[in-house]
Amino acid sequence: MIMGQGFFSANAPEELALIYEAKGLPEDEARSLAQRLIKGKPAALYTMAREELGINPEEMGGSAWGASGASFCLFAIGAIVQLSPFFSFPELREWW
């Protein structure tokens, strides 16, 4: 996970506070909660993804091995589709 110096925008605490105010928290509590969450960057990242974007990072799933396997299979299928005229029409092989 990338956690750089400027990972969040300058107005991220205000955005988070507005989300919590819309959910019914008083303004001062919402701002306090947003400031605490932004200080803990991993927790803030998950909270921003969940609250602002509606994405739950724990439910995303997937793996690098699965992605690489799918990529390999689709690449191979794409190559076979491109070469299929040469296998289907013998006269093309003579020309090539």
C-alpha positions as CSV (number, residue, x, y, z in Angstrom):
1,M,0.0,0.0,0.0
2,I,1.4,3.4,-1.0
3,M,1.3,5.9,1.9
4,G,3.2,9.0,0.8
5,Q,3.4,12.5,2.3
6,G,0.7,13.9,0.1
7,F,-1.5,10.8,-0.1
8,F,-4.7,12.6,0.7
9,S,-5.9,16.0,-0.7
10,A,-5.9,19.0,1.6
11,N,-9.7,18.9,1.8
12,A,-9.9,15.2,2.7
13,P,-10.7,15.9,6.4
14,E,-13.5,18.3,5.4
15,E,-14.9,15.8,2.9
16,L,-14.9,13.1,5.6
17,A,-16.5,15.4,8.1
18,L,-19.2,16.3,5.7
19,I,-20.0,12.6,5.1
20,Y,-20.3,12.0,8.8
21,E,-22.4,15.1,9.3
22,A,-24.8,13.8,6.6
23,K,-25.0,10.6,8.5
24,G,-26.2,12.5,11.6
25,L,-23.1,13.3,13.7
26,P,-22.8,16.8,15.1
27,E,-20.4,19.1,13.3
28,D,-17.7,19.2,16.0
29,E,-17.8,15.4,16.5
30,A,-17.6,14.8,12.7
31,R,-14.6,17.1,12.4
32,S,-12.8,15.5,15.3
33,L,-13.5,12.0,14.0
34,A,-12.2,13.0,10.5
35,Q,-9.0,14.4,12.0
36,R,-8.4,11.2,14.0
37,L,-9.0,9.0,10.9
38,I,-6.7,11.1,8.6
39,K,-3.8,10.7,11.1
40,G,-4.0,6.9,10.8
41,K,-3.4,6.7,7.1
42,P,-4.4,3.0,6.5
43,A,-7.6,3.4,8.4
44,A,-8.3,6.7,6.6
45,L,-7.7,5.0,3.2
46,Y,-10.2,2.3,4.0
47,T,-12.7,4.8,5.5
48,M,-12.5,7.1,2.5
49,A,-13.0,4.2,0.1
50,R,-15.9,2.9,2.0
51,E,-17.7,6.2,2.8
52,E,-16.9,8.3,-0.2
53,L,-16.8,5.8,-3.0
54,G,-18.9,3.0,-1.5
55,I,-16.2,0.4,-2.0
56,N,-15.4,-2.2,0.7
57,P,-11.7,-3.1,0.3
58,E,-12.1,-6.4,2.2
59,E,-14.7,-7.6,-0.3
60,M,-12.7,-6.9,-3.4
61,G,-10.9,-10.2,-3.5
62,G,-8.8,-11.4,-6.4
63,S,-5.1,-12.4,-6.5
64,A,-2.1,-11.7,-8.6
65,W,-1.8,-15.4,-9.6
66,G,-5.4,-15.4,-10.8
67,A,-4.9,-12.1,-12.8
68,S,-1.7,-13.4,-14.4
69,G,-3.3,-16.7,-15.4
70,A,-6.3,-14.9,-16.9
71,S,-4.0,-12.5,-18.7
72,F,-2.0,-15.4,-20.1
73,C,-5.0,-17.3,-21.3
74,L,-6.6,-14.3,-23.0
75,F,-3.3,-13.3,-24.6
76,A,-3.0,-16.9,-26.0
77,I,-6.6,-16.8,-27.3
78,G,-6.0,-13.5,-29.0
79,A,-2.9,-14.9,-30.7
80,I,-4.8,-17.9,-31.9
81,V,-7.5,-15.8,-33.3
82,Q,-5.0,-13.7,-35.3
83,L,-3.3,-16.9,-36.7
84,S,-6.5,-18.8,-37.4
85,P,-6.7,-17.8,-41.1
86,F,-3.3,-19.4,-41.7
87,F,-4.5,-22.6,-40.2
88,S,-7.9,-22.5,-41.9
89,F,-6.8,-21.7,-45.4
90,P,-3.9,-23.8,-46.7
91,E,-3.4,-21.5,-49.7
92,L,-2.3,-18.7,-47.4
93,R,0.5,-20.9,-46.1
94,E,2.0,-21.1,-49.6
95,W,1.8,-17.4,-50.0
96,W,3.5,-16.7,-46.7
